Amino acid sequence: MNAIRDALQGVRNHIISVAEACGRNPAEIQLLAVSKTFPADAIRDAWAAGQRAFGENYVQELASKCETLQDLPVEWHFIGPLQSNKTRIIAEHAHWIHSVDRLKIAERLSAQRPDNMPPLNVCLQVNISQEDSKSGVNVADVAPLAHAIARLPKLTLRGLMCIPAPCNDLAQQRAPFAALKQLLQQLQSEGLAVDTLSMGMSSDMPAAIQEGATIVRVGTAIFGARHYPGGAA
């Protein structure tokens, strides 16, 4: 627990320092602890250290952790790719989904969201680096999809998410984040009440904060190296 607590404090301090250095209010930036592949006990430790929002990439893992941790009012964010045959699980468990890139997925989430739950917060995943291997809506298709989703019941369109191509140069890291911010501003100018930029991970968080991130998704810097089935880390 102490290791996770100390790591969380280190990440929070880093967010504060980067935000203040570029003239932003650190309170505008939410830390999303990406807990995929880590056990529920690690989430309990992070919760005890004050963390409330957690991100999961795998549908069944999110459902299992929701069940195990139902005594804690965790804010669950689904941030991984979602197949249409698994939308019900997310509609019934998550508070946020960051990875919508098709109208069909949004329509199923809307139809399957229980009446007794608040609207599901939605971010569109944008393929901002135009990589063939990446999920996400093409930049040219963002506005039409955003307007269509904004009209669906039981969903609240909040903003945009991206996972840019890896890069170690700070200036080059900033470019795709700046492009995502411009897309959000375009949607705002078209009358959509969007306010969220989900961008930046352990390796590129400072660049994302400098370009206006409102949610940063950090896993490794909090929980350590991941270990996947089969031994891959």
Sequence and secondary structure as in RCSB ss.txt:
>XXXX:A:sequence
MNAIRDALQGVRNHIISVAEACGRNPAEIQLLAVSKTFPADAIRDAWAAGQRAFGENYVQELASKCETLQDLPVE
WHFIGPLQSNKTRIIAEHAHWIHSVDRLKIAERLSAQRPDNMPPLNVCLQVNISQEDSKSGVNVADVAPLAHAIA
RLPKLTLRGLMCIPAPCNDLAQQRAPFAALKQLLQQLQSEGLAVDTLSMGMSSDMPAAIQEGATIVRVGTAIFGA
RHYPGGAA
>XXXX:A:secstr
 HHHHHHHHHHHHHHHHHHHHTT  GGG EEEEE TTS HHHHHHHHHTT  EEEES HHHHHHHHHHTTTS  E
EEE S   GGGHHHHHHH SEEEEE  HHHHHHHHHHS TTS  EEEEEEE TT  TTS SB GGGHHHHHHHHH
TSTTEEEEEEEE       HHHHHHHHHHHHHHHHHHHHTT    EEE   TTTHHHHHHTT SEEEE HHHH S
   TTS  
